[in-house]
């Protein structure tokens, strides 16, 4: 198994108790119901200890005195106690069902909400299967712990204490005999806890890896079938499944050994107590009723003692599940401001302006305004999209590796469209991801109409900047819902306008129009159709800033021309940065920026750069698109 599919390694938990105590914030709202359930279970368990005392009275009284009415009365009492015990345990389950479902739901909601707010860098490091297993299997284990072991560790503790008190009161010598296995059992439980916790953690991690493999195989089924790799994937799945099976078998063996010893030791001492008790009854030193009550009490304590291994196993599983849950929740969220070192302190001399034609005629009257209120920009700032000394390296890059972006200076004026071109690996996609703060610059500053994006609330930034990625992502929803995700509060008129601009009129021909479900990842649509829906999503909210990462790469020439013609309507009223690989897309822009080896090396109009930049001319004419400018790149730049 390739370790790249596994979650980052974490330290093993040192204390199950410390881990489980972290659940308190989620348990606190339902603590009253859980306490009532525990009290009910304790009463039920203590009721079971009263039954041996009733048997003692029955044997020494009505049975010894040959009193039929007393026997019937004693039988009715024992029957009533049994019914009461069963009723109390049933009531416990009824009491905890709803609150525990709430705890699980709250934890799942907290995990999902946190995942949505974590930066893209986190999701780059964590396999989706690991996150999925934490939100499903792990939370199920936590709920099972809260429903059963948490209560019965308390109940069994009270039962064992009360039971041994009754045993010692009835016959203290035999009671001490039954206490003999306590010390060995404590040692066994300590050994079991340490060994089982390591296996439990490994098993849950491998279950997450297995979930990743299954998810990748389902989403990539076309590639697997297209290249005939189903046998290889099956071998990979079988190997990982076999590893998980082996771990689960080791867990079962360890639990079986503990359970065997936990069951054997009490049985031996109960058998010994039985022999000694019969001898004492024969000698007249002990009544038959007392012996019956003593043995009945000892047998009533069998399950509380024997269940120790089972309860500890579930507790350890829940503790490791809790650790895995909080590993995600402990990941820090990006702060509203000041999240990058050196923000706003770059030493660059200013953005590259180059020679450029003025912004196109017909641009809206865009007085330089602040992003938040459209008030005039502060004196000394430049409106539009401004990058100053921007540097970026991916977290976890090898020490000494060159940054993906180095000292990027660029100014896109209000209402202007800037095309970003460059060889593969020059950092174009990375740069576009910095504008909506999918990644944080390592150094430098990015501002919108004079305001540093690091100081803007993310909700406001997402309203101002809209993006369309080269790889379109659609969700299991209708075509219209996928588009309307681009703007909260958008109406059907906005949807129709966006579909027209993106030349996505094919939506109207679907079985139910824009209300047609497009399926998971939109795989029921062609690549070009998915790309047009993603483009419609980007423009539906009429954003002030638009970032397009080669949004037309999957379109045919005819459709591309139609989309470009419609896009001009949008680009005339927004400030746009467009990653382009084809001259037809470049011609949409007022100016072009050439990105080479992580730096902006030239800015100008398309025709100017064709005359003055050999590298740009080579890119546009198809000569040496991956030449020297693409060499020496680091990280994941594209």
C-alpha positions as CSV (number, residue, x, y, z in Angstrom):
1,X,0.0,0.0,0.0
2,X,1.3,3.4,-1.0
3,X,1.8,5.4,2.2
4,X,0.8,8.5,0.4
5,X,-2.9,7.4,0.8
6,X,-2.5,7.4,4.6
7,X,-3.2,10.1,7.1
8,X,-0.2,11.9,8.7
9,X,1.3,9.8,11.5
10,X,0.1,10.7,15.0
11,X,1.4,9.8,18.4
12,X,-0.3,6.9,20.2
13,X,-2.7,8.0,22.9
14,X,-1.3,7.6,26.4
15,X,-4.5,7.5,28.4
16,X,-7.9,6.2,27.3
17,X,-9.5,8.2,30.2
18,X,-7.9,11.4,29.1
19,X,-9.0,10.9,25.5
20,X,-12.6,10.1,26.5
21,X,-12.8,13.1,28.8
22,X,-12.6,15.3,25.6
23,X,-16.1,14.1,24.8
24,X,-17.5,16.1,27.7
25,X,-18.5,19.2,25.7
26,X,-20.7,17.0,23.5
27,X,-22.0,14.9,26.4
28,X,-22.7,17.8,28.7
29,X,-26.1,18.9,27.1
30,X,-27.5,15.3,27.7
31,X,-25.7,14.6,31.0
32,X,-29.0,14.5,32.9
33,X,-30.5,11.8,30.6
34,X,-27.3,9.8,30.8
35,X,-27.2,10.1,34.6
36,X,-30.9,9.0,34.8
37,X,-30.0,6.0,32.6
38,X,-27.1,5.1,34.8
39,X,-29.2,5.4,37.9
40,X,-31.9,3.2,36.3
41,X,-29.3,0.6,35.4
42,X,-27.8,0.6,38.9
43,X,-31.2,0.1,40.4
44,X,-31.8,-2.8,38.0
45,X,-28.5,-4.3,38.9
46,X,-29.0,-3.9,42.6
47,X,-32.5,-5.5,42.2
48,X,-30.7,-8.6,40.8
49,X,-28.7,-8.8,44.1
50,X,-31.9,-8.7,46.2
51,X,-33.1,-11.9,44.5
52,X,-30.5,-14.1,46.3
53,X,-31.6,-12.6,49.6
54,X,-35.2,-13.6,48.7
55,X,-34.0,-17.1,47.9
56,X,-32.3,-17.3,51.3
57,X,-35.6,-16.4,53.1
58,X,-37.5,-18.8,50.8
59,X,-35.1,-21.8,51.5
60,X,-34.6,-21.2,55.2
61,X,-38.3,-20.3,55.8
62,X,-41.2,-21.8,53.8
63,X,-39.1,-24.6,52.2
64,X,-37.5,-25.7,55.4
65,X,-40.9,-25.3,57.2
66,X,-42.8,-27.1,54.4
67,X,-45.1,-24.1,54.0
68,X,-46.8,-24.2,50.5
69,X,-48.3,-20.8,50.8
70,X,-45.0,-19.3,51.8
71,X,-43.3,-21.1,48.9
72,X,-45.9,-19.5,46.5
73,X,-45.4,-16.1,48.1
74,X,-41.6,-16.4,47.8
75,X,-41.8,-17.5,44.2
76,X,-44.0,-14.5,43.4
77,X,-41.5,-12.2,45.1
78,X,-38.6,-13.6,43.1
79,X,-40.7,-13.4,39.9
80,X,-41.6,-9.8,40.6
81,X,-38.0,-8.9,41.3
82,X,-37.0,-10.4,38.0
83,X,-39.6,-8.5,36.1
84,X,-38.5,-5.3,37.9
85,X,-34.9,-5.9,36.9
86,X,-35.8,-6.5,33.2
87,X,-38.1,-3.4,33.2
88,X,-35.4,-1.1,34.6
89,X,-32.8,-2.3,32.0
90,X,-35.3,-1.7,29.2
91,X,-36.1,1.7,30.6
92,X,-32.3,2.5,30.5
93,X,-32.1,1.8,26.8
94,X,-35.2,3.9,26.1
95,X,-33.8,6.8,28.1
96,X,-30.4,7.0,26.3
97,X,-31.5,6.3,22.7
98,X,-32.4,9.9,21.8
99,X,-29.7,11.8,23.6
100,X,-26.9,9.6,22.2
101,X,-28.2,10.0,18.7
102,X,-28.0,13.8,19.4
103,X,-24.4,13.5,20.6
104,X,-23.4,11.6,17.5
105,X,-25.2,14.0,15.2
106,X,-23.6,17.0,17.0
107,X,-20.1,15.5,16.7
108,X,-20.6,14.7,13.0
109,X,-21.9,18.2,12.4
110,X,-18.9,19.7,14.2
111,X,-16.5,17.5,12.1
112,X,-18.2,18.4,8.8
113,X,-18.3,22.1,9.7
114,X,-14.6,22.1,10.6
115,X,-13.6,20.3,7.5
116,X,-15.4,22.9,5.4
117,X,-13.4,25.7,7.1
118,X,-10.0,24.1,7.0
119,X,-7.6,25.4,4.4
120,X,-7.0,23.5,1.1
121,X,-3.5,22.7,2.4
122,X,-5.0,20.4,5.0
123,X,-7.1,18.5,2.4
124,X,-4.0,18.2,0.2
125,X,-2.4,16.2,3.0
126,X,-5.3,14.0,4.2
127,X,-6.8,11.2,2.2
128,X,-10.6,11.6,1.9
129,X,-11.1,8.0,3.0
130,X,-9.4,8.8,6.4
131,X,-11.7,11.8,6.9
132,X,-14.8,9.7,5.8
133,X,-14.0,7.0,8.3
134,X,-13.7,9.5,11.1
135,X,-17.1,10.9,10.4
136,X,-18.8,7.5,10.2
137,X,-17.2,4.4,11.7
138,X,-15.3,6.3,14.5
139,X,-18.4,8.2,15.6
140,X,-20.4,5.0,15.7
141,X,-17.8,3.5,18.1
142,X,-18.1,6.6,20.3
143,X,-21.9,6.3,20.4
144,X,-21.7,2.6,21.3
145,X,-19.3,3.4,24.1
146,X,-21.6,6.1,25.5
147,X,-24.6,3.8,25.2
148,X,-23.2,0.7,26.8
149,X,-19.6,0.6,28.3
150,X,-19.8,4.1,29.9
151,X,-22.9,3.1,31.8
152,X,-22.0,-0.5,32.6
153,X,-18.5,0.3,33.8
154,X,-20.2,2.4,36.4
155,X,-23.0,-0.1,37.0
156,X,-20.7,-3.1,37.2
157,X,-18.5,-1.3,39.6
158,X,-21.4,-0.5,41.9
159,X,-22.7,-4.1,41.5
160,X,-19.4,-5.7,42.3
161,X,-18.9,-3.5,45.3
162,X,-22.4,-4.1,46.6
163,X,-22.3,-7.8,45.8
164,X,-19.0,-8.5,47.6
165,X,-20.3,-6.5,50.6
166,X,-23.3,-8.9,50.7
167,X,-21.0,-11.9,50.3
168,X,-18.8,-10.8,53.2
169,X,-21.8,-10.2,55.3
170,X,-23.2,-13.6,54.7
171,X,-19.9,-15.5,55.1
172,X,-16.8,-13.5,55.3
173,X,-14.4,-16.4,54.9
174,X,-16.0,-17.5,51.7
175,X,-16.3,-13.9,50.6
176,X,-12.5,-13.4,51.0
177,X,-11.9,-16.5,48.9
178,X,-13.9,-14.9,46.1
179,X,-11.8,-11.8,46.3
180,X,-8.6,-13.7,45.6
181,X,-8.7,-13.2,41.8
182,X,-8.9,-9.4,42.0
183,X,-5.2,-8.7,42.0
184,X,-4.5,-11.0,38.9
185,X,-7.4,-9.5,37.1
186,X,-6.1,-6.0,37.6
187,X,-2.7,-7.0,36.1
188,X,-4.4,-8.7,33.2
189,X,-6.6,-5.6,32.5
190,X,-3.5,-3.3,32.6
191,X,-1.6,-5.5,30.1
192,X,-4.7,-5.8,27.9
193,X,-5.3,-2.0,27.8
194,X,-1.8,-1.2,26.6
195,X,-1.7,-4.0,24.0
196,X,-5.2,-3.6,22.7
197,X,-5.0,0.2,22.4
198,X,-2.1,0.0,19.9
199,X,-4.0,-2.6,17.8
200,X,-7.2,-0.6,17.9
201,X,-5.5,2.5,16.6
202,X,-3.8,0.6,13.8
203,X,-7.0,-1.2,12.8
204,X,-8.9,2.1,12.6
205,X,-6.2,3.8,10.5
206,X,-6.1,0.8,8.1
207,X,-9.9,1.0,7.9
208,X,-9.5,4.6,6.8
209,X,-7.0,3.5,4.2
210,X,-9.3,0.9,2.9
211,X,-12.1,3.4,2.6
212,X,-9.8,5.6,0.5
213,X,-9.0,2.7,-1.8
214,X,-12.7,2.0,-2.3
215,X,-13.6,5.6,-2.8
216,X,-10.8,6.1,-5.4
217,X,-11.8,2.9,-7.2
218,X,-15.5,4.0,-7.5
219,X,-14.7,7.6,-8.6
220,X,-12.0,6.4,-11.0
221,X,-13.9,3.4,-12.4
222,X,-13.6,4.7,-15.9
223,X,-9.9,5.0,-15.7
224,X,-9.5,1.5,-14.1
225,X,-11.7,-0.1,-16.8
226,X,-10.2,1.9,-19.6
227,X,-6.7,0.8,-18.8
228,X,-7.6,-2.7,-17.6
229,X,-6.2,-2.1,-14.1
230,X,-9.0,-3.8,-12.2
231,X,-6.8,-6.8,-11.3
232,X,-4.1,-4.5,-10.0
233,X,-6.5,-2.5,-7.9
234,X,-8.1,-5.7,-6.6
235,X,-4.7,-7.0,-5.5
236,X,-4.1,-3.7,-3.7
237,X,-7.5,-3.9,-2.1
238,X,-6.9,-7.5,-1.1
239,X,-3.5,-6.8,0.4
240,X,-4.9,-3.9,2.5
241,X,-8.0,-5.9,3.4
242,X,-5.8,-8.8,4.5
243,X,-3.7,-6.5,6.6
244,X,-6.8,-5.2,8.3
245,X,-8.1,-8.7,8.8
246,X,-4.9,-9.8,10.4
247,X,-5.0,-6.9,12.9
248,X,-8.6,-7.7,13.7
249,X,-7.7,-11.3,14.3
250,X,-4.9,-10.2,16.7
251,X,-7.4,-8.1,18.5
252,X,-9.8,-11.0,18.7
253,X,-7.1,-13.3,20.0
254,X,-6.0,-10.8,22.7
255,X,-9.6,-10.3,23.7
256,X,-10.2,-14.1,23.7
257,X,-7.2,-14.7,26.0
258,X,-8.4,-12.0,28.4
259,X,-12.0,-13.2,28.4
260,X,-10.9,-16.8,29.0
261,X,-8.8,-15.9,32.0
262,X,-11.5,-13.5,33.3
263,X,-14.0,-16.3,33.1
264,X,-11.8,-19.1,34.4
265,X,-10.6,-17.5,37.6
266,X,-14.0,-16.6,39.0
267,X,-15.3,-20.1,38.0
268,X,-12.5,-21.8,39.9
269,X,-13.1,-19.7,43.1
270,X,-16.9,-20.2,42.9
271,X,-16.4,-24.0,42.5
272,X,-14.0,-23.9,45.5
273,X,-16.5,-21.9,47.5
274,X,-19.2,-24.3,46.6
275,X,-17.3,-27.3,47.9
276,X,-16.3,-25.5,51.2
277,X,-19.9,-24.2,51.6
278,X,-21.4,-27.7,51.2
279,X,-18.9,-29.1,53.8
280,X,-20.0,-26.3,56.2
281,X,-23.7,-27.0,55.6
282,X,-23.0,-30.7,56.3
283,X,-21.2,-29.8,59.5
284,X,-24.1,-27.6,60.5
285,X,-22.0,-24.4,60.5
286,X,-23.9,-22.9,57.6
287,X,-27.6,-22.9,56.7
288,X,-28.7,-24.2,53.3
289,X,-30.5,-20.9,52.6
290,X,-27.3,-18.9,53.3
291,X,-25.3,-21.2,50.9
292,X,-28.0,-20.8,48.2
293,X,-28.0,-17.0,48.7
294,X,-24.2,-16.9,48.7
295,X,-23.8,-18.9,45.5
296,X,-26.7,-17.0,43.8
297,X,-25.0,-13.7,44.6
298,X,-21.7,-15.0,43.4
299,X,-23.3,-16.2,40.1
300,X,-25.0,-12.8,39.8
301,X,-21.6,-11.2,39.9
302,X,-20.2,-13.4,37.1
303,X,-21.5,-11.2,34.2
304,X,-20.2,-7.9,35.8
305,X,-16.7,-9.5,36.2
306,X,-16.6,-11.5,33.0
307,X,-17.8,-8.4,30.9
308,X,-14.7,-6.5,32.0
309,X,-12.7,-7.6,28.9
310,X,-15.5,-6.9,26.6
311,X,-16.2,-3.4,28.1
312,X,-12.5,-2.5,28.1
313,X,-12.2,-3.5,24.4
314,X,-15.1,-1.2,23.4
315,X,-13.6,1.5,25.6
316,X,-10.2,1.3,23.9
317,X,-11.9,1.3,20.5
318,X,-13.8,4.4,21.5
319,X,-10.7,6.1,22.9
320,X,-8.8,5.7,19.7
321,X,-11.8,6.8,17.7
322,X,-12.0,9.9,19.9
323,X,-8.3,10.6,19.3
324,X,-8.8,10.3,15.6
325,X,-11.9,12.6,15.7
326,X,-10.0,15.3,17.6
327,X,-7.0,15.0,15.4
328,X,-9.1,16.7,12.8
329,X,-10.8,19.2,15.1
330,X,-7.5,20.2,16.6
331,X,-6.3,21.4,13.2
332,X,-6.1,25.2,13.5
333,X,-8.4,27.2,11.4
334,X,-6.9,30.1,9.4
335,X,-7.3,33.4,11.2
336,X,-9.1,36.4,9.7
337,X,-5.9,38.4,9.4
338,X,-2.2,38.1,9.9
339,X,-2.1,34.5,8.7
340,X,1.0,34.8,6.6
341,X,4.5,35.9,7.5
342,X,5.5,39.1,6.0
343,X,2.0,40.1,4.7
344,X,2.1,43.6,3.6
345,X,5.8,44.0,4.3
346,X,7.2,43.0,0.9
347,X,10.2,45.0,-0.4
348,X,9.3,44.9,-4.0
349,X,9.5,48.1,-6.1
350,X,6.0,47.7,-7.4
351,X,3.9,45.8,-9.8
352,X,5.1,45.3,-13.4
353,X,3.0,47.6,-15.5
354,X,4.7,47.3,-18.9
355,X,3.3,49.1,-21.9
356,X,-0.4,48.6,-22.1
357,X,-3.5,49.9,-23.9
358,X,-6.1,51.6,-21.7
359,X,-8.9,49.6,-20.3
360,X,-11.6,48.8,-22.9
361,X,-14.2,51.4,-23.7
362,X,-17.6,50.6,-22.1
363,X,-16.3,49.5,-18.8
364,X,-18.6,50.4,-15.9
365,X,-17.8,53.5,-14.0
366,X,-15.8,51.8,-11.4
367,X,-14.6,54.4,-9.0
368,X,-11.8,52.9,-7.0
369,X,-13.7,51.7,-4.0
370,X,-12.9,49.6,-0.9
371,X,-14.1,46.1,-1.1
372,X,-16.3,46.4,1.8
373,X,-18.2,49.7,1.1
374,X,-17.3,51.0,-2.4
375,X,-16.0,54.1,-0.7
376,X,-13.0,55.7,-2.4
377,X,-9.8,53.9,-2.0
378,X,-7.3,55.2,0.5
379,X,-4.9,57.7,-0.8
380,X,-1.7,56.0,-2.0
381,X,-3.4,52.7,-2.9
382,X,-4.2,51.4,-6.3
383,X,-7.7,50.0,-7.1
384,X,-8.2,46.7,-8.8
385,X,-6.3,43.4,-8.1
386,X,-2.8,44.1,-6.8
387,X,-0.1,41.5,-6.1
388,X,3.1,42.9,-4.4
389,X,6.1,40.7,-3.8
390,X,4.0,37.6,-3.6
391,X,5.9,34.4,-2.7
392,X,4.6,30.9,-2.1
393,X,5.9,27.5,-1.2
394,X,3.8,24.5,-0.4
395,X,3.8,23.4,3.2
396,X,6.0,20.4,3.7
397,X,8.3,21.2,0.8
398,X,11.8,19.9,1.1
399,X,14.2,22.2,2.9
400,X,16.0,24.3,0.4
401,X,13.4,23.8,-2.3
402,X,12.8,26.9,-4.4
403,X,9.4,28.7,-3.9
404,X,6.7,28.0,-6.5
405,X,6.2,31.7,-6.8
406,X,8.9,34.3,-6.2
407,X,8.4,38.0,-6.0
408,X,5.3,38.2,-8.1
409,X,4.3,41.8,-8.8
410,X,1.1,42.4,-10.9
411,X,-1.5,45.1,-11.1
412,X,-4.9,44.4,-12.8
413,X,-6.8,47.7,-13.0
414,X,-10.5,48.0,-12.3
415,X,-12.6,46.6,-15.2
416,X,-9.5,45.1,-16.9
417,X,-9.0,41.5,-18.0
418,X,-5.5,40.1,-17.5
419,X,-4.5,36.8,-19.2
420,X,-1.9,34.8,-17.3
421,X,0.2,32.5,-19.6
422,X,3.3,30.5,-19.0
423,X,4.8,27.0,-19.5
424,X,3.6,24.0,-17.6
425,X,4.9,24.2,-14.0
426,X,5.4,27.9,-13.9
427,X,2.8,28.4,-11.1
428,X,-0.3,29.7,-12.9
429,X,-2.8,27.6,-11.1
430,X,-1.1,28.2,-7.8
431,X,-1.2,32.0,-8.3
432,X,-4.9,31.9,-9.1
433,X,-5.6,29.9,-5.9
434,X,-4.0,32.6,-3.8
435,X,-6.5,35.3,-4.8
436,X,-9.6,33.6,-3.2
437,X,-7.2,32.5,-0.3
438,X,-7.4,28.8,-1.1
439,X,-3.8,29.0,-0.2
440,X,-2.0,31.7,1.9
441,X,1.0,33.5,0.4
442,X,4.3,32.7,2.2
443,X,5.2,36.4,1.8
444,X,4.0,39.5,0.1
445,X,0.6,41.1,-0.2
446,X,-2.5,40.7,-2.3
447,X,-5.1,43.4,-2.2
448,X,-8.5,44.1,-3.8
449,X,-9.2,47.8,-4.3
450,X,-6.6,48.7,-1.7
451,X,-7.6,46.2,1.0
452,X,-5.4,43.3,1.9
453,X,-7.3,40.1,1.4
454,X,-5.8,38.7,4.6
455,X,-7.8,41.4,6.5
456,X,-11.1,40.7,4.7
457,X,-13.6,38.3,6.3
458,X,-13.6,35.1,4.2
459,X,-17.3,35.4,3.6
460,X,-16.8,38.9,2.1
461,X,-13.9,37.7,0.1
462,X,-16.0,34.9,-1.4
463,X,-18.6,37.4,-2.4
464,X,-16.1,39.6,-4.1
465,X,-14.1,36.9,-5.9
466,X,-15.6,34.1,-8.0
467,X,-13.5,31.3,-9.4
468,X,-13.8,28.6,-12.1
469,X,-11.3,25.8,-12.1
470,X,-9.8,23.9,-14.9
471,X,-11.1,20.7,-13.4
472,X,-14.8,21.3,-12.9
473,X,-16.4,19.8,-9.8
474,X,-20.1,19.1,-9.7
475,X,-22.1,17.7,-6.8
476,X,-25.0,15.2,-6.5
477,X,-27.6,17.8,-7.1
478,X,-29.6,19.3,-10.0
479,X,-27.9,21.2,-12.7
480,X,-29.5,24.4,-11.5
481,X,-28.4,23.8,-7.9
482,X,-24.8,23.3,-9.0
483,X,-24.9,26.7,-10.8
484,X,-26.6,28.6,-8.0
485,X,-23.9,27.4,-5.5
486,X,-22.0,30.3,-7.0
487,X,-24.1,33.0,-5.4
488,X,-26.3,32.9,-2.2
489,X,-29.7,34.3,-2.9
490,X,-29.5,34.2,-6.7
491,X,-32.8,33.7,-8.4
492,X,-33.9,31.8,-11.5
493,X,-33.4,34.9,-13.7
494,X,-29.7,34.9,-12.6
495,X,-29.5,31.2,-13.3
496,X,-30.8,31.7,-16.9
497,X,-28.4,34.5,-17.5
498,X,-25.4,32.5,-16.3
499,X,-26.4,29.5,-18.4
500,X,-26.7,31.7,-21.5
501,X,-23.2,33.3,-20.9
502,X,-21.6,29.9,-20.4
503,X,-23.4,28.5,-23.5
504,X,-24.9,25.8,-21.3
505,X,-28.2,25.8,-23.1
506,X,-27.9,22.0,-23.2
507,X,-29.4,22.1,-19.6
508,X,-32.8,23.0,-21.1
509,X,-32.8,19.8,-23.1
510,X,-32.2,17.5,-20.1
511,X,-35.2,15.4,-19.0
512,X,-36.3,17.9,-16.3
513,X,-34.4,20.9,-17.5
514,X,-32.2,22.6,-14.9
515,X,-34.0,20.5,-12.2
516,X,-32.4,17.3,-13.6
517,X,-30.0,15.5,-11.2
518,X,-26.5,15.4,-12.8
519,X,-25.3,12.5,-10.5
520,X,-22.1,12.2,-8.5
521,X,-19.3,14.4,-9.9
522,X,-21.6,15.2,-12.8
523,X,-20.3,12.1,-14.6
524,X,-23.6,11.8,-16.5
525,X,-22.4,14.9,-18.5
526,X,-19.5,15.3,-20.9
527,X,-16.4,17.1,-19.9
528,X,-17.3,20.2,-21.9
529,X,-20.8,20.3,-20.3
530,X,-19.4,20.1,-16.8
531,X,-16.9,22.9,-17.6
532,X,-19.7,25.1,-18.9
533,X,-21.8,24.5,-15.7
534,X,-18.7,25.4,-13.6
535,X,-18.3,28.6,-15.7
536,X,-22.0,29.4,-15.2
537,X,-21.5,29.0,-11.4
538,X,-18.6,31.4,-11.5
539,X,-20.5,34.2,-13.2
540,X,-24.0,33.7,-11.7
541,X,-23.3,36.1,-8.8
542,X,-22.0,39.0,-10.9
543,X,-18.7,39.1,-9.0
544,X,-16.5,42.2,-8.9
545,X,-13.4,40.0,-9.4
546,X,-13.3,36.9,-11.5
547,X,-10.6,34.3,-11.6
548,X,-10.7,31.7,-14.4
549,X,-8.2,28.8,-14.6
550,X,-8.3,27.8,-18.2
551,X,-12.1,27.4,-18.1
552,X,-12.5,26.5,-21.8
553,X,-10.0,23.7,-22.2
554,X,-12.6,21.0,-22.7
555,X,-14.7,22.9,-25.3
556,X,-14.7,22.3,-29.0
557,X,-13.7,25.2,-31.3
558,X,-17.3,26.2,-32.2
559,X,-18.5,26.2,-28.6
560,X,-15.4,27.9,-27.4
561,X,-16.1,30.8,-29.8
562,X,-19.7,31.1,-28.6
563,X,-18.6,31.1,-24.9
564,X,-15.9,33.7,-25.5
565,X,-18.4,35.9,-27.3
566,X,-20.7,35.7,-24.3
567,X,-17.9,36.0,-21.8
568,X,-17.1,39.4,-23.1
569,X,-20.3,40.7,-21.6
570,X,-19.2,39.6,-18.2
571,X,-15.6,40.6,-18.6
572,X,-16.7,44.1,-19.5
573,X,-18.1,44.7,-16.0
574,X,-15.6,42.9,-13.8
575,X,-11.9,42.7,-13.0
576,X,-10.6,39.4,-14.2
577,X,-7.5,37.2,-14.1
578,X,-7.7,34.4,-16.7
579,X,-5.3,31.5,-17.1
580,X,-4.9,31.0,-20.8
581,X,-3.2,28.4,-23.0
582,X,-4.7,29.2,-26.4
583,X,-4.4,32.5,-28.4
584,X,-8.2,32.6,-28.7
585,X,-8.5,32.9,-24.9
586,X,-5.7,35.4,-24.7
587,X,-7.5,37.7,-27.1
588,X,-10.3,38.1,-24.5
589,X,-7.9,40.0,-22.3
590,X,-6.8,43.6,-22.4
591,X,-3.3,42.7,-21.3
592,X,-1.2,39.5,-20.8
593,X,1.2,38.6,-18.0
594,X,3.9,36.0,-18.7
595,X,4.7,33.8,-15.7
596,X,8.1,32.0,-16.0
597,X,9.8,30.0,-13.2
598,X,7.5,31.5,-10.6
599,X,8.0,35.2,-11.7
600,X,6.1,37.6,-13.9
601,X,8.7,38.4,-16.5
602,X,6.7,40.4,-19.0
603,X,3.4,42.3,-19.1
604,X,1.8,43.8,-22.2
605,X,-0.8,43.3,-24.9
606,X,-0.8,40.1,-26.9
607,X,0.7,41.8,-30.0
608,X,3.4,43.6,-27.9
609,X,4.5,40.4,-26.3
610,X,4.6,38.6,-29.6
611,X,7.1,41.2,-30.8
612,X,9.2,41.6,-27.6
613,X,9.2,38.2,-25.9
614,X,10.6,35.1,-27.6
615,X,9.3,32.8,-24.8
616,X,5.7,34.2,-25.2
617,X,5.9,33.8,-29.0
618,X,7.0,30.3,-28.6
619,X,4.1,29.5,-26.2
620,X,1.5,31.0,-28.5
621,X,2.9,29.4,-31.7
622,X,3.4,26.0,-30.0
623,X,7.2,26.0,-30.2
624,X,8.9,24.9,-26.9
625,X,5.9,25.3,-24.6
626,X,7.8,23.2,-22.0
627,X,11.2,24.6,-22.7
628,X,13.7,26.0,-20.3
629,X,11.2,28.2,-18.6
630,X,9.5,25.2,-17.3
631,X,12.6,23.6,-15.9
632,X,13.7,23.7,-12.3
633,X,10.3,24.1,-10.9
634,X,9.5,22.8,-7.5
635,X,6.5,21.7,-5.5
636,X,3.2,21.2,-7.3
637,X,3.2,24.2,-9.5
638,X,1.2,24.1,-12.6
